[in-house]
């Protein structure tokens, strides 16, 4: 019988185990590995460039340079580095086409970073034809299939990665795979196994941050706060940990502290999702003009991503929702759904349709979002509000209650709305 990720999760083997509840629109393939600070990456780039000036025919060196550019792009949130990563990887392939799995892995990782998940899948398969035991290729494949909504294929790829090279990168992906199936306790245990394998402070910060995300998703502010604090102690530059700390501070009522965190982290890593979150919190604080400024910056960041070969209609839809353009949100979210069937996409399609007054259609997608087993507070809230709009009071009551029971702090804007709606339905939670 084929071994499954779940059976491994329950086994007492050394692995002891099985990628924003699903982390609200924050988890991505690129988030499933830790990274060194920017200055170390810049030094790596400089050394790789110097090596290639000395030995321009080193095809492996060109692949390494491409991978380093890609890592630098992720850490700095600068998609302008994507073309450089691609150029280096293609130079490697031009020097050696046959047997160059490393360059194919870089191109696959680049495609994942650009959200071209179908191309990433194909590049990973090509790399695996070169080496069927390439753990990095399995990692690229797992990331791509996860985002494409191929849950079984993603699980198989993660299992191959665990079998081939067990370690932090494999454990992190396995944890996220379990999270998407709603197996949150197993996901938490596996991420703790990843933490045991953390080789340096940056790896440790990554694992602590993911444990904080899992804790926040279940409404455990104390554990979440402790994990984010541990992450920042290990790596004070961790933007992801600071983002988590900001959410905890907002949930605890420390709005000034949360806003200060968001102001700093968006200045250092101005990604669309963080800017949209910052805008939401500014709106809650009554600072609508500043909120609009952040949404404008999010739009600019999205244009930069697109200009460098990326495509993210999900972020486009979320931005349209934040700006009160439901028709545009429906168009963008539907385009993303046509490309991939990740539960985050189903949830965004549902919420966009709801905002556009198309609740009968929205209900189908809201139910699709939870079909794989993940049922975080945000999904439950959206399904509850859509059900309420359709007059399905029992389902609305159950889902709104579930949202608040899962994580009463899931959103500083939507949480109070959920409580009011539930109270009107006869539950004064």
Secondary structure by P-SEA (a helix, b strand, c coil): ccccaaaaaacccccccccccccccccccccccccccaaaaaaaaaaaaaaaaacccaaaaaaaaaaaaaaaaaaaccccaaaaaaaaaaaaaaaccccaaaaaaaaaaaaaaacaaaaaaaaaaaaaaaccccaaaaaaaaaaaaaacaaaaaaaaaaaaaaccccaaaaaaaaaaaaaacaaaaaaaaaaaaaaacccaaaaaaaaaaaaaaaaaacaaaaaaaaaaaaaaaccccaaaaaaaaaaaaaacaaaaaaaaaaaaaaacccaaaaaaaaaaaaaacaaaaaaaaaaaaaaaaaaaaaaccccaaaaaaaaaaaccaaaaaaaaaaaaaccccaaaaaaaaaaaaaacaaaaaaaaaaaaaccccccaaaaaaaaaaaaaacaaaaaaaaaaaaaaacccccccaaaaaaaaaaaacccc
